[in-house]
Amino acid sequence: MDMFSNVVVFEDVPAYDSLTKYILGGIIASTFIAGIVLLAFEVIGAVIMFVATAIDAVVIRAVLPKRFEIYEDRLKIVLPGPFHLTIPFRDIIRVGQATKDTAWIYWGIRFSTSSKYLVEIERKNGMNVILSPSMEDRFIEQLEQVRGNWKEPGIF
């Protein structure tokens, strides 16, 4: 069992573009408006659309990161509730800025909430990850600095 450090070295929150907010709001609004329109014609259809609106809202909320925490030995992506993704430093190959197209099209785990602030984490094990920390340059700098100071624990 791995013993992880409890010391948070750096913490950042996700950046949100206006476009991202409009897309997410549009997804929820479209099913809600469809439900309102259907109320006049088909009550069961309206109820289904309202349920779809609630499900959309819960799913969107569940997959959007709350914050990014850099510890002495790992990166932790905190999601709502008890959920998180932990990436140990031993699994990270490279950290760097990503291109704008990876915000929307990417083969990996995408926690990007902005097309302006993008950080790519290349991993040895598992899928690569795209993040959108609000302080992109400082986040990369802090992660690289902490990773540079980290030493993998020895066997003995």
MOVEN-V574789 format. One record per helix or strand of 3 or more residues. SS is the DSSP state (~ for helix, > for strand). FROM is the first residue (numbers start at 1). LEN is the number of residues. If there is no record, write none. Layout:
BEGIN
ss: <SS SS>
from: <FROM FROM>
len: <LEN LEN>
END
This chain:
BEGIN
ss: <> ~ ~ > > > ~ > ~ > > > ~>
from: <8 18 43 65 74 84 89 92 100 109 119 129 136>
len: <5 22 21 7 6 5 3 6 4 3 5 3 14>
END
